Amino acid sequence: MAASSGKCSFTAPVAARCYSHAMVESDEEFDARWVTYFSKPDIDAWELRKGMNTLIGYDLVPEAKILDSALRACRRLNDMASAIRILEAVKDKAGPHKDIYPYLLQELRPTLTELGISTPEELGMDKC
Amino acid sequence: MSLPKPVMRGLLGKRLRFHLPIAFTLSLVAAIAFKYGVTEPRKKAYADFYKHYDATKEFNTMKEAGIFESVRPSVD
């Protein structure tokens, strides 16, 4: 949303989106690329972890559709732990912006129900 | 109750664009304040002390006080 401001790399939300280079990518292309990454049918555990770690390194909170794709990848890998961890990571990424996590849970609720994923809050894991 | 979509991109960039100029300015102000509040008065104090300092007179005062080992006070 804020990406198309035409300023230099300091304001770029994503590492790849440096306006001084040749590569300029829209938010939709970025999202689509990551949805595709996690949609690989035979994705392996390493690729899941690598993908998530890279994604978390960007200056953005991943869109619901990317997270949906990642959670389904966890399902294919029978990795419940990673699925819950993804939710924790996303909440942490939002930082002081407390409206982001509830919004994402709202968007992901159908997926969470379908895949049987509990949120950290439901498991009491958010209080340490 | 359906939540509206919040801004999810560029949050750190926005924060930095706001806070970094303030941080740099405040650091600069702190440095300038220290320079003119502490170091310059100190340098002036030393300069003022030594402006009319007579080393020979001070030496003789110290000599008469008997604090030196290699030169004793003038014949008591």
N, CA and C atoms of all chains as a GROMACS GRO file, in nm:
protein
  612
    1MET      N    1   0.084  -0.120   0.000
    1MET     CA    2   0.000   0.000   0.000
    1MET      C    3   0.086   0.124   0.000
    2ALA      N    4   0.184   0.126   0.089
    2ALA     CA    5   0.271   0.243   0.095
    2ALA      C    6   0.386   0.230  -0.004
    3ALA      N    7   0.392   0.121  -0.078
    3ALA     CA    8   0.511   0.092  -0.158
    3ALA      C    9   0.523   0.182  -0.279
    4SER      N   10   0.413   0.231  -0.332
    4SER     CA   11   0.423   0.301  -0.459
    4SER      C   12   0.450   0.450  -0.441
    5SER      N   13   0.529   0.485  -0.340
    5SER     CA   14   0.550   0.627  -0.314
    5SER      C   15   0.667   0.683  -0.391
    6GLY      N   16   0.739   0.600  -0.465
    6GLY     CA   17   0.845   0.652  -0.553
    6GLY      C   18   0.963   0.710  -0.478
    7LYS      N   19   0.977   0.685  -0.348
    7LYS     CA   20   1.093   0.738  -0.276
    7LYS      C   21   1.205   0.634  -0.285
    8CYS      N   22   1.319   0.664  -0.225
    8CYS     CA   23   1.432   0.573  -0.239
    8CYS      C   24   1.425   0.461  -0.135
    9SER      N   25   1.524   0.374  -0.135
    9SER     CA   26   1.519   0.248  -0.063
    9SER      C   27   1.488   0.264   0.085
   10PHE      N   28   1.514   0.376   0.145
   10PHE     CA   29   1.495   0.391   0.288
   10PHE      C   30   1.350   0.362   0.326
   11THR      N   31   1.256   0.396   0.236
   11THR     CA   32   1.116   0.376   0.269
   11THR      C   33   1.062   0.248   0.209
   12ALA      N   34   1.146   0.171   0.139
   12ALA     CA   35   1.096   0.050   0.075
   12ALA      C   36   1.060  -0.054   0.179
   13PRO      N   37   0.939  -0.108   0.173
   13PRO     CA   38   0.899  -0.205   0.276
   13PRO      C   39   0.966  -0.341   0.258
   14VAL      N   40   1.017  -0.370   0.140
   14VAL     CA   41   1.073  -0.502   0.114
   14VAL      C   42   1.216  -0.487   0.065
   15ALA      N   43   1.301  -0.580   0.103
   15ALA     CA   44   1.443  -0.570   0.066
   15ALA      C   45   1.457  -0.564  -0.086
   16ALA      N   46   1.374  -0.639  -0.159
   16ALA     CA   47   1.390  -0.643  -0.304
   16ALA      C   48   1.342  -0.514  -0.368
   17ARG      N   49   1.270  -0.434  -0.292
   17ARG     CA   50   1.206  -0.319  -0.356
   17ARG      C   51   1.289  -0.193  -0.341
   18CYS      N   52   1.409  -0.198  -0.398
   18CYS     CA   53   1.497  -0.082  -0.390
   18CYS      C   54   1.487  -0.008  -0.521
   19TYR      N   55   1.436   0.112  -0.517
   19TYR     CA   56   1.410   0.183  -0.641
   19TYR      C   57   1.535   0.222  -0.715
   20SER      N   58   1.650   0.209  -0.651
   20SER     CA   59   1.773   0.241  -0.723
   20SER      C   60   1.817   0.123  -0.809
   21HIS      N   61   1.757   0.005  -0.788
   21HIS     CA   62   1.792  -0.108  -0.872
   21HIS      C   63   1.691  -0.122  -0.984
   22ALA      N   64   1.712  -0.224  -1.068
   22ALA     CA   65   1.619  -0.245  -1.178
   22ALA      C   66   1.491  -0.310  -1.129
   23MET      N   67   1.502  -0.390  -1.017
   23MET     CA   68   1.386  -0.471  -0.980
   23MET      C   69   1.283  -0.390  -0.903
   24VAL      N   70   1.168  -0.368  -0.963
   24VAL     CA   71   1.058  -0.300  -0.895
   24VAL      C   72   0.937  -0.393  -0.902
   25GLU      N   73   0.881  -0.422  -0.788
   25GLU     CA   74   0.774  -0.523  -0.783
   25GLU      C   75   0.657  -0.465  -0.708
   26SER      N   76   0.538  -0.490  -0.758
   26SER     CA   77   0.421  -0.437  -0.689
   26SER      C   78   0.387  -0.527  -0.570
   27ASP      N   79   0.302  -0.475  -0.482
   27ASP     CA   80   0.262  -0.553  -0.366
   27ASP      C   81   0.194  -0.682  -0.407
   28GLU      N   82   0.113  -0.674  -0.514
   28GLU     CA   83   0.038  -0.793  -0.557
   28GLU      C   84   0.134  -0.899  -0.610
   29GLU      N   85   0.235  -0.853  -0.686
   29GLU     CA   86   0.333  -0.949  -0.740
   29GLU      C   87   0.409  -1.015  -0.626
   30PHE      N   88   0.446  -0.932  -0.528
   30PHE     CA   89   0.518  -0.984  -0.412
   30PHE      C   90   0.434  -1.092  -0.343
   31ASP      N   91   0.307  -1.057  -0.314
   31ASP     CA   92   0.219  -1.153  -0.247
   31ASP      C   93   0.203  -1.280  -0.328
   32ALA      N   94   0.181  -1.263  -0.459
   32ALA     CA   95   0.159  -1.380  -0.545
   32ALA      C   96   0.280  -1.471  -0.544
   33ARG      N   97   0.399  -1.408  -0.547
   33ARG     CA   98   0.523  -1.486  -0.547
   33ARG      C   99   0.531  -1.573  -0.422
   34TRP      N  100   0.497  -1.513  -0.307
   34TRP     CA  101   0.508  -1.589  -0.182
   34TRP      C  102   0.399  -1.693  -0.169
   35VAL      N  103   0.278  -1.664  -0.217
   35VAL     CA  104   0.172  -1.764  -0.216
   35VAL      C  105   0.216  -1.884  -0.299
   36THR      N  106   0.276  -1.857  -0.414
   36THR     CA  107   0.324  -1.965  -0.500
   36THR      C  108   0.432  -2.046  -0.430
   37TYR      N  109   0.523  -1.973  -0.362
   37TYR     CA  110   0.633  -2.042  -0.292
   37TYR      C  111   0.579  -2.146  -0.195
   38PHE      N  112   0.482  -2.104  -0.113
   38PHE     CA  113   0.431  -2.197  -0.012
   38PHE      C  114   0.334  -2.298  -0.070
   39SER      N  115   0.285  -2.275  -0.192
   39SER     CA  116   0.188  -2.367  -0.252
   39SER      C  117   0.254  -2.487  -0.318
   40LYS      N  118   0.384  -2.488  -0.321
   40LYS     CA  119   0.452  -2.602  -0.385
   40LYS      C  120   0.405  -2.730  -0.318
   41PRO      N  121   0.352  -2.825  -0.398
   41PRO     CA  122   0.290  -2.945  -0.337
   41PRO      C  123   0.390  -3.027  -0.255
   42ASP      N  124   0.515  -3.035  -0.304
   42ASP     CA  125   0.612  -3.119  -0.234
   42ASP      C  126   0.715  -3.034  -0.161
   43ILE      N  127   0.668  -2.921  -0.106
   43ILE     CA  128   0.758  -2.833  -0.030
   43ILE      C  129   0.816  -2.914   0.085
   44ASP      N  130   0.944  -2.890   0.116
   44ASP     CA  131   1.001  -2.964   0.229
   44ASP      C  132   1.015  -2.873   0.351
   45ALA      N  133   1.048  -2.936   0.462
   45ALA     CA  134   1.050  -2.863   0.589
   45ALA      C  135   1.149  -2.748   0.586
   46TRP      N  136   1.263  -2.772   0.523
   46TRP     CA  137   1.364  -2.668   0.516
   46TRP      C  138   1.312  -2.547   0.440
   47GLU      N  139   1.246  -2.574   0.326
   47GLU     CA  140   1.195  -2.465   0.245
   47GLU      C  141   1.088  -2.387   0.318
   48LEU      N  142   1.009  -2.457   0.397
   48LEU     CA  143   0.906  -2.389   0.477
   48LEU      C  144   0.973  -2.295   0.577
   49ARG      N  145   1.072  -2.348   0.651
   49ARG     CA  146   1.140  -2.266   0.750
   49ARG      C  147   1.212  -2.150   0.684
   50LYS      N  148   1.283  -2.179   0.574
   50LYS     CA  149   1.358  -2.074   0.503
   50LYS      C  150   1.263  -1.966   0.454
   51GLY      N  151   1.152  -2.011   0.395
   51GLY     CA  152   1.055  -1.916   0.344
   51GLY      C  153   1.002  -1.826   0.455
   52MET      N  154   0.963  -1.888   0.565
   52MET     CA  155   0.906  -1.810   0.676
   52MET      C  156   1.010  -1.714   0.731
   53ASN      N  157   1.132  -1.762   0.750
   53ASN     CA  158   1.235  -1.673   0.806
   53ASN      C  159   1.263  -1.555   0.714
   54THR      N  160   1.269  -1.582   0.584
   54THR     CA  161   1.291  -1.472   0.490
   54THR      C  162   1.174  -1.374   0.495
   55LEU      N  163   1.054  -1.429   0.495
   55LEU     CA  164   0.935  -1.345   0.495
   55LEU      C  165   0.929  -1.257   0.620
   56ILE      N  166   0.966  -1.315   0.733
   56ILE     CA  167   0.963  -1.241   0.858
   56ILE      C  168   1.069  -1.131   0.860
   57GLY      N  169   1.171  -1.147   0.778
   57GLY     CA  170   1.276  -1.045   0.774
   57GLY      C  171   1.237  -0.917   0.704
   58TYR      N  172   1.127  -0.920   0.630
   58TYR     CA  173   1.085  -0.801   0.555
   58TYR      C  174   1.014  -0.700   0.645
   59ASP      N  175   1.009  -0.577   0.598
   59ASP     CA  176   0.939  -0.472   0.673
   59ASP      C  177   0.791  -0.474   0.636
   60LEU      N  178   0.724  -0.582   0.670
   60LEU     CA  179   0.580  -0.592   0.646
   60LEU      C  180   0.525  -0.709   0.728
   61VAL      N  181   0.395  -0.706   0.752
   61VAL     CA  182   0.329  -0.821   0.809
   61VAL      C  183   0.268  -0.896   0.692
   62PRO      N  184   0.297  -1.027   0.678
   62PRO     CA  185   0.249  -1.098   0.559
   62PRO      C  186   0.097  -1.092   0.547
   63GLU      N  187   0.051  -1.087   0.424
   63GLU     CA  188  -0.091  -1.085   0.397
   63GLU      C  189  -0.156  -1.218   0.436
   64ALA      N  190  -0.287  -1.211   0.458
   64ALA     CA  191  -0.358  -1.332   0.500
   64ALA      C  192  -0.341  -1.444   0.397
   65LYS      N  193  -0.340  -1.408   0.268
   65LYS     CA  194  -0.332  -1.516   0.169
   65LYS      C  195  -0.197  -1.585   0.170
   66ILE      N  196  -0.090  -1.511   0.203
   66ILE     CA  197   0.041  -1.576   0.213
   66ILE      C  198   0.042  -1.670   0.333
   67LEU      N  199  -0.014  -1.622   0.444
   67LEU     CA  200  -0.016  -1.703   0.566
   67LEU      C  201  -0.102  -1.827   0.545
   68ASP      N  202  -0.212  -1.811   0.473
   68ASP     CA  203  -0.298  -1.925   0.442
   68ASP      C  204  -0.218  -2.030   0.367
   69SER      N  205  -0.143  -1.987   0.266
   69SER     CA  206  -0.061  -2.078   0.188
   69SER      C  207   0.044  -2.146   0.275
   70ALA      N  208   0.104  -2.069   0.368
   70ALA     CA  209   0.206  -2.126   0.455
   70ALA      C  210   0.145  -2.228   0.551
   71LEU      N  211   0.026  -2.196   0.604
   71LEU     CA  212  -0.039  -2.289   0.697
   71LEU      C  213  -0.075  -2.419   0.627
   72ARG      N  214  -0.118  -2.410   0.502
   72ARG     CA  215  -0.149  -2.532   0.426
   72ARG      C  216  -0.023  -2.612   0.400
   73ALA      N  217   0.089  -2.542   0.380
   73ALA     CA  218   0.217  -2.612   0.364
   73ALA      C  219   0.250  -2.688   0.493
   74CYS      N  220   0.223  -2.624   0.608
   74CYS     CA  221   0.245  -2.693   0.736
   74CYS      C  222   0.160  -2.819   0.744
   75ARG      N  223   0.035  -2.806   0.697
   75ARG     CA  224  -0.056  -2.922   0.697
   75ARG      C  225   0.002  -3.035   0.613
   76ARG      N  226   0.055  -3.001   0.496
   76ARG     CA  227   0.112  -3.105   0.409
   76ARG      C  228   0.231  -3.170   0.475
   77LEU      N  229   0.302  -3.093   0.558
   77LEU     CA  230   0.421  -3.146   0.624
   77LEU      C  231   0.389  -3.204   0.761
   78ASN      N  232   0.260  -3.206   0.797
   78ASN     CA  233   0.218  -3.255   0.929
   78ASN      C  234   0.289  -3.182   1.041
   79ASP      N  235   0.305  -3.050   1.023
   79ASP     CA  236   0.382  -2.970   1.119
   79ASP      C  237   0.290  -2.871   1.191
   80MET      N  238   0.225  -2.920   1.295
   80MET     CA  239   0.134  -2.833   1.373
   80MET      C  240   0.213  -2.726   1.446
   81ALA      N  241   0.332  -2.767   1.496
   81ALA     CA  242   0.413  -2.673   1.574
   81ALA      C  243   0.446  -2.548   1.491
   82SER      N  244   0.487  -2.570   1.367
   82SER     CA  245   0.523  -2.456   1.283
   82SER      C  246   0.401  -2.370   1.252
   83ALA      N  247   0.286  -2.436   1.238
   83ALA     CA  248   0.166  -2.359   1.209
   83ALA      C  249   0.136  -2.261   1.321
   84ILE      N  250   0.145  -2.310   1.446
   84ILE     CA  251   0.119  -2.221   1.560
   84ILE      C  252   0.228  -2.116   1.570
   85ARG      N  253   0.352  -2.158   1.542
   85ARG     CA  254   0.465  -2.064   1.549
   85ARG      C  255   0.446  -1.951   1.449
   86ILE      N  256   0.394  -1.984   1.332
   86ILE     CA  257   0.369  -1.880   1.231
   86ILE      C  258   0.274  -1.775   1.287
   87LEU      N  259   0.171  -1.820   1.357
   87LEU     CA  260   0.078  -1.724   1.416
   87LEU      C  261   0.147  -1.637   1.522
   88GLU      N  262   0.231  -1.699   1.603
   88GLU     CA  263   0.304  -1.622   1.704
   88GLU      C  264   0.395  -1.520   1.637
   89ALA      N  265   0.462  -1.564   1.530
   89ALA     CA  266   0.557  -1.476   1.462
   89ALA      C  267   0.486  -1.355   1.403
   90VAL      N  268   0.368  -1.382   1.345
   90VAL     CA  269   0.294  -1.274   1.282
   90VAL      C  270   0.247  -1.172   1.386
   91LYS      N  271   0.206  -1.224   1.501
   91LYS     CA  272   0.164  -1.131   1.608
   91LYS      C  273   0.281  -1.044   1.651
   92ASP      N  274   0.399  -1.107   1.660
   92ASP     CA  275   0.517  -1.033   1.701
   92ASP      C  276   0.558  -0.930   1.597
   93LYS      N  277   0.542  -0.967   1.468
   93LYS     CA  278   0.580  -0.875   1.360
   93LYS      C  279   0.499  -0.747   1.362
   94ALA      N  280   0.374  -0.760   1.409
   94ALA     CA  281   0.289  -0.642   1.410
   94ALA      C  282   0.337  -0.540   1.511
   95GLY      N  283   0.416  -0.585   1.610
   95GLY     CA  284   0.474  -0.494   1.706
   95GLY      C  285   0.368  -0.418   1.784
   96PRO      N  286   0.382  -0.284   1.788
   96PRO     CA  287   0.287  -0.204   1.866
   96PRO      C  288   0.150  -0.188   1.800
   97HIS      N  289   0.138  -0.234   1.674
   97HIS     CA  290   0.012  -0.214   1.602
   97HIS      C  291  -0.084  -0.327   1.635
   98LYS      N  292  -0.162  -0.306   1.740
   98LYS     CA  293  -0.242  -0.417   1.793
   98LYS      C  294  -0.362  -0.453   1.709
   99ASP      N  295  -0.389  -0.376   1.605
   99ASP     CA  296  -0.508  -0.407   1.525
   99ASP      C  297  -0.481  -0.509   1.416
  100ILE      N  298  -0.354  -0.540   1.391
  100ILE     CA  299  -0.320  -0.625   1.277
  100ILE      C  300  -0.351  -0.772   1.307
  101TYR      N  301  -0.306  -0.820   1.421
  101TYR     CA  302  -0.323  -0.963   1.454
  101TYR      C  303  -0.471  -1.004   1.460
  102PRO      N  304  -0.557  -0.929   1.530
  102PRO     CA  305  -0.699  -0.969   1.528
  102PRO      C  306  -0.757  -0.970   1.387
  103TYR      N  307  -0.714  -0.875   1.305
  103TYR     CA  308  -0.763  -0.873   1.168
  103TYR      C  309  -0.721  -0.999   1.096
  104LEU      N  310  -0.594  -1.039   1.110
  104LEU     CA  311  -0.545  -1.158   1.041
  104LEU      C  312  -0.614  -1.284   1.090
  105LEU      N  313  -0.638  -1.291   1.222
  105LEU     CA  314  -0.710  -1.408   1.273
  105LEU      C  315  -0.849  -1.414   1.213
  106GLN      N  316  -0.911  -1.296   1.200
  106GLN     CA  317  -1.045  -1.291   1.139
  106GLN      C  318  -1.040  -1.346   0.997
  107GLU      N  319  -0.938  -1.305   0.921
  107GLU     CA  320  -0.927  -1.349   0.782
  107GLU      C  321  -0.891  -1.497   0.772
  108LEU      N  322  -0.813  -1.545   0.869
  108LEU     CA  323  -0.766  -1.683   0.862
  108LEU      C  324  -0.857  -1.782   0.931
  109ARG      N  325  -0.959  -1.732   1.004
  109ARG     CA  326  -1.045  -1.820   1.082
  109ARG      C  327  -1.096  -1.941   1.002
  110PRO      N  328  -1.147  -1.922   0.880
  110PRO     CA  329  -1.193  -2.041   0.804
  110PRO      C  330  -1.083  -2.144   0.784
  111THR      N  331  -0.961  -2.095   0.752
  111THR     CA  332  -0.848  -2.186   0.732
  111THR      C  333  -0.811  -2.257   0.862
  112LEU      N  334  -0.809  -2.180   0.971
  112LEU     CA  335  -0.771  -2.240   1.100
  112LEU      C  336  -0.871  -2.348   1.140
  113THR      N  337  -0.999  -2.320   1.116
  113THR     CA  338  -1.101  -2.420   1.149
  113THR      C  339  -1.085  -2.543   1.061
  114GLU      N  340  -1.066  -2.519   0.932
  114GLU     CA  341  -1.057  -2.630   0.836
  114GLU      C  342  -0.939  -2.720   0.869
  115LEU      N  343  -0.826  -2.658   0.901
  115LEU     CA  344  -0.705  -2.737   0.924
  115LEU      C  345  -0.690  -2.778   1.071
  116GLY      N  346  -0.779  -2.732   1.156
  116GLY     CA  347  -0.773  -2.771   1.296
  116GLY      C  348  -0.656  -2.711   1.370
  117ILE      N  349  -0.620  -2.587   1.335
  117ILE     CA  350  -0.506  -2.521   1.400
  117ILE      C  351  -0.559  -2.434   1.512
  118SER      N  352  -0.505  -2.453   1.634
  118SER     CA  353  -0.541  -2.366   1.745
  118SER      C  354  -0.449  -2.244   1.745
  119THR      N  355  -0.502  -2.132   1.793
  119THR     CA  356  -0.416  -2.015   1.805
  119THR      C  357  -0.339  -2.024   1.936
  120PRO      N  358  -0.227  -1.952   1.947
  120PRO     CA  359  -0.152  -1.954   2.073
  120PRO      C  360  -0.239  -1.911   2.191
  121GLU      N  361  -0.330  -1.818   2.168
  121GLU     CA  362  -0.418  -1.769   2.275
  121GLU      C  363  -0.508  -1.882   2.325
  122GLU      N  364  -0.562  -1.961   2.230
  122GLU     CA  365  -0.651  -2.072   2.270
  122GLU      C  366  -0.575  -2.175   2.351
  123LEU      N  367  -0.444  -2.187   2.324
  123LEU     CA  368  -0.364  -2.286   2.396
  123LEU      C  369  -0.304  -2.228   2.523
  124GLY      N  370  -0.331  -2.099   2.548
  124GLY     CA  371  -0.274  -2.035   2.667
  124GLY      C  372  -0.125  -2.010   2.656
  125MET      N  373  -0.075  -2.010   2.530
  125MET     CA  374   0.069  -1.995   2.511
  125MET      C  375   0.113  -1.850   2.503
  126ASP      N  376   0.016  -1.758   2.507
  126ASP     CA  377   0.057  -1.620   2.492
  126ASP      C  378   0.095  -1.557   2.625
  127LYS      N  379   0.066  -1.630   2.737
  127LYS     CA  380   0.108  -1.579   2.867
  127LYS      C  381   0.224  -1.665   2.915
  128CYS      N  382   0.341  -1.603   2.930
  128CYS     CA  383   0.460  -1.682   2.960
  128CYS      C  384   0.491  -1.703   3.106
  129MET      N  385  -1.928  -0.819   1.358
  129MET     CA  386  -1.826  -0.714   1.367
  129MET      C  387  -1.706  -0.753   1.282
  130SER      N  388  -1.694  -0.694   1.165
  130SER     CA  389  -1.585  -0.729   1.074
  130SER      C  390  -1.478  -0.620   1.079
  131LEU      N  391  -1.357  -0.660   1.112
  131LEU     CA  392  -1.250  -0.562   1.126
  131LEU      C  393  -1.203  -0.512   0.991
  132PRO      N  394  -1.175  -0.384   0.980
  132PRO     CA  395  -1.123  -0.333   0.852
  132PRO      C  396  -0.977  -0.371   0.835
  133LYS      N  397  -0.930  -0.369   0.712
  133LYS     CA  398  -0.792  -0.409   0.689
  133LYS      C  399  -0.698  -0.298   0.733
  134PRO      N  400  -0.606  -0.329   0.825
  134PRO     CA  401  -0.512  -0.224   0.869
  134PRO      C  402  -0.394  -0.214   0.772
  135VAL      N  403  -0.312  -0.113   0.791
  135VAL     CA  404  -0.189  -0.103   0.712
  135VAL      C  405  -0.092  -0.208   0.764
  136MET      N  406  -0.036  -0.287   0.670
  136MET     CA  407   0.051  -0.395   0.714
  136MET      C  408   0.191  -0.386   0.655
  137ARG      N  409   0.215  -0.286   0.570
  137ARG     CA  410   0.346  -0.277   0.506
  137ARG      C  411   0.418  -0.150   0.547
  138GLY      N  412   0.548  -0.157   0.543
  138GLY     CA  413   0.629  -0.037   0.563
  138GLY      C  414   0.616   0.025   0.701
  139LEU      N  415   0.578  -0.054   0.800
  139LEU     CA  416   0.556   0.002   0.935
  139LEU      C  417   0.686   0.047   0.998
  140LEU      N  418   0.792  -0.034   0.982
  140LEU     CA  419   0.921   0.004   1.039
  140LEU      C  420   0.977   0.126   0.966
  141GLY      N  421   0.962   0.125   0.834
  141GLY     CA  422   1.011   0.239   0.756
  141GLY      C  423   0.947   0.368   0.802
  142LYS      N  424   0.817   0.360   0.825
  142LYS     CA  425   0.744   0.480   0.869
  142LYS      C  426   0.796   0.525   1.005
  143ARG      N  427   0.816   0.428   1.093
  143ARG     CA  428   0.864   0.462   1.228
  143ARG      C  429   1.002   0.526   1.223
  144LEU      N  430   1.089   0.468   1.140
  144LEU     CA  431   1.225   0.521   1.131
  144LEU      C  432   1.226   0.660   1.070
  145ARG      N  433   1.144   0.679   0.964
  145ARG     CA  434   1.138   0.810   0.900
  145ARG      C  435   1.096   0.917   0.999
  146PHE      N  436   1.016   0.876   1.098
  146PHE     CA  437   0.972   0.971   1.199
  146PHE      C  438   1.077   0.989   1.308
  147HIS      N  439   1.130   0.878   1.359
  147HIS     CA  440   1.213   0.887   1.478
  147HIS      C  441   1.361   0.915   1.452
  148LEU      N  442   1.416   0.869   1.341
  148LEU     CA  443   1.559   0.888   1.318
  148LEU      C  444   1.600   1.036   1.308
  149PRO      N  445   1.526   1.117   1.232
  149PRO     CA  446   1.566   1.259   1.232
  149PRO      C  447   1.562   1.320   1.372
  150ILE      N  448   1.460   1.282   1.450
  150ILE     CA  449   1.452   1.333   1.587
  150ILE      C  450   1.572   1.285   1.667
  151ALA      N  451   1.605   1.156   1.652
  151ALA     CA  452   1.718   1.099   1.727
  151ALA      C  453   1.847   1.171   1.692
  152PHE      N  454   1.871   1.190   1.562
  152PHE     CA  455   1.994   1.258   1.519
  152PHE      C  456   1.997   1.401   1.571
  153THR      N  457   1.883   1.469   1.562
  153THR     CA  458   1.880   1.608   1.608
  153THR      C  459   1.906   1.616   1.757
  154LEU      N  460   1.840   1.529   1.834
  154LEU     CA  461   1.859   1.532   1.979
  154LEU      C  462   2.003   1.500   2.017
  155SER      N  463   2.064   1.403   1.944
  155SER     CA  464   2.204   1.370   1.973
  155SER      C  465   2.293   1.491   1.946
  156LEU      N  466   2.266   1.556   1.835
  156LEU     CA  467   2.345   1.674   1.800
  156LEU      C  468   2.329   1.783   1.906
  157VAL      N  469   2.204   1.804   1.948
  157VAL     CA  470   2.177   1.905   2.051
  157VAL      C  471   2.250   1.868   2.180
  158ALA      N  472   2.247   1.740   2.216
  158ALA     CA  473   2.315   1.695   2.338
  158ALA      C  474   2.464   1.722   2.328
  159ALA      N  475   2.522   1.693   2.213
  159ALA     CA  476   2.666   1.714   2.195
  159ALA      C  477   2.700   1.863   2.203
  160ILE      N  478   2.619   1.946   2.136
  160ILE     CA  479   2.643   2.091   2.139
  160ILE      C  480   2.627   2.144   2.280
  161ALA      N  481   2.523   2.097   2.350
  161ALA     CA  482   2.500   2.143   2.487
  161ALA      C  483   2.617   2.107   2.576
  162PHE      N  484   2.670   1.983   2.559
  162PHE     CA  485   2.784   1.942   2.640
  162PHE      C  486   2.905   2.028   2.610
  163LYS      N  487   2.928   2.053   2.481
  163LYS     CA  488   3.043   2.133   2.442
  163LYS      C  489   3.038   2.271   2.505
  164TYR      N  490   2.924   2.338   2.496
  164TYR     CA  491   2.918   2.476   2.544
  164TYR      C  492   2.881   2.485   2.691
  165GLY      N  493   2.828   2.375   2.747
  165GLY     CA  494   2.793   2.378   2.889
  165GLY      C  495   2.905   2.328   2.978
  166VAL      N  496   2.990   2.240   2.923
  166VAL     CA  497   3.093   2.177   3.006
  166VAL      C  498   3.234   2.205   2.955
  167THR      N  499   3.262   2.163   2.833
  167THR     CA  500   3.402   2.169   2.789
  167THR      C  501   3.452   2.312   2.771
  168GLU      N  502   3.370   2.400   2.713
  168GLU     CA  503   3.417   2.538   2.693
  168GLU      C  504   3.440   2.611   2.825
  169PRO      N  505   3.344   2.602   2.922
  169PRO     CA  506   3.374   2.664   3.052
  169PRO      C  507   3.501   2.608   3.115
  170ARG      N  508   3.522   2.477   3.100
  170ARG     CA  509   3.642   2.416   3.158
  170ARG      C  510   3.767   2.474   3.094
  171LYS      N  511   3.765   2.480   2.963
  171LYS     CA  512   3.882   2.534   2.894
  171LYS      C  513   3.906   2.679   2.934
  172LYS      N  514   3.797   2.753   2.950
  172LYS     CA  515   3.810   2.893   2.990
  172LYS      C  516   3.867   2.903   3.130
  173ALA      N  517   3.823   2.817   3.219
  173ALA     CA  518   3.873   2.820   3.356
  173ALA      C  519   4.024   2.799   3.358
  174TYR      N  520   4.070   2.703   3.280
  174TYR     CA  521   4.215   2.679   3.274
  174TYR      C  522   4.286   2.798   3.212
  175ALA      N  523   4.231   2.850   3.103
  175ALA     CA  524   4.294   2.963   3.035
  175ALA      C  525   4.305   3.084   3.128
  176ASP      N  526   4.194   3.108   3.200
  176ASP     CA  527   4.195   3.223   3.292
  176ASP      C  528   4.297   3.203   3.403
  177PHE      N  529   4.308   3.081   3.452
  177PHE     CA  530   4.403   3.054   3.560
  177PHE      C  531   4.545   3.082   3.515
  178TYR      N  532   4.575   3.034   3.395
  178TYR     CA  533   4.714   3.045   3.350
  178TYR      C  534   4.746   3.176   3.281
  179LYS      N  535   4.647   3.261   3.260
  179LYS     CA  536   4.674   3.386   3.190
  179LYS      C  537   4.775   3.472   3.266
  180HIS      N  538   4.755   3.482   3.396
  180HIS     CA  539   4.846   3.565   3.477
  180HIS      C  540   4.920   3.480   3.579
  181TYR      N  541   4.961   3.362   3.536
  181TYR     CA  542   5.028   3.270   3.627
  181TYR      C  543   5.178   3.296   3.627
  182ASP      N  544   5.230   3.321   3.744
  182ASP     CA  545   5.375   3.346   3.755
  182ASP      C  546   5.438   3.219   3.810
  183ALA      N  547   5.502   3.141   3.721
  183ALA     CA  548   5.556   3.012   3.763
  183ALA      C  549   5.666   3.029   3.866
  184THR      N  550   5.749   3.130   3.847
  184THR     CA  551   5.863   3.150   3.939
  184THR      C  552   5.814   3.183   4.079
  185LYS      N  553   5.716   3.272   4.088
  185LYS     CA  554   5.662   3.310   4.219
  185LYS      C  555   5.601   3.190   4.288
  186GLU      N  556   5.525   3.109   4.211
  186GLU     CA  557   5.462   2.991   4.270
  186GLU      C  558   5.569   2.893   4.317
  187PHE      N  559   5.675   2.880   4.235
  187PHE     CA  560   5.783   2.790   4.274
  187PHE      C  561   5.844   2.836   4.407
  188ASN      N  562   5.870   2.964   4.420
  188ASN     CA  563   5.932   3.014   4.543
  188ASN      C  564   5.841   2.994   4.664
  189THR      N  565   5.712   3.016   4.643
  189THR     CA  566   5.618   2.992   4.754
  189THR      C  567   5.625   2.848   4.798
  190MET      N  568   5.625   2.757   4.698
  190MET     CA  569   5.632   2.614   4.729
  190MET      C  570   5.763   2.580   4.796
  191LYS      N  571   5.873   2.642   4.750
  191LYS     CA  572   6.005   2.615   4.806
  191LYS      C  573   6.009   2.654   4.953
  192GLU      N  574   5.956   2.775   4.982
  192GLU     CA  575   5.956   2.821   5.121
  192GLU      C  576   5.869   2.732   5.208
  193ALA      N  577   5.765   2.674   5.149
  193ALA     CA  578   5.678   2.584   5.226
  193ALA      C  579   5.748   2.455   5.260
  194GLY      N  580   5.864   2.428   5.192
  194GLY     CA  581   5.946   2.313   5.226
  194GLY      C  582   5.898   2.181   5.169
  195ILE      N  583   5.824   2.185   5.059
  195ILE     CA  584   5.770   2.059   5.006
  195ILE      C  585   5.866   1.988   4.914
  196PHE      N  586   5.972   2.057   4.872
  196PHE     CA  587   6.063   1.992   4.777
  196PHE      C  588   6.171   1.916   4.851
  197GLU      N  589   6.226   1.813   4.783
  197GLU     CA  590   6.335   1.738   4.842
  197GLU      C  591   6.469   1.785   4.788
  198SER      N  592   6.467   1.832   4.662
  198SER     CA  593   6.596   1.864   4.600
  198SER      C  594   6.636   2.010   4.622
  199VAL      N  595   6.543   2.090   4.669
  199VAL     CA  596   6.581   2.230   4.703
  199VAL      C  597   6.512   2.269   4.832
  200ARG      N  598   6.591   2.302   4.936
  200ARG     CA  599   6.538   2.331   5.068
  200ARG      C  600   6.500   2.478   5.075
  201PRO      N  601   6.415   2.518   5.173
  201PRO     CA  602   6.381   2.660   5.189
  201PRO      C  603   6.507   2.742   5.214
  202SER      N  604   6.502   2.871   5.181
  202SER     CA  605   6.617   2.958   5.206
  202SER      C  606   6.647   2.960   5.356
  203VAL      N  607   6.770   2.985   5.385
  203VAL     CA  608   6.821   2.964   5.521
  203VAL      C  609   6.720   3.012   5.628
  204ASP      N  610   6.679   2.913   5.708
  204ASP     CA  611   6.577   2.944   5.809
  204ASP      C  612   6.631   3.036   5.919
   0.00000   0.00000   0.00000
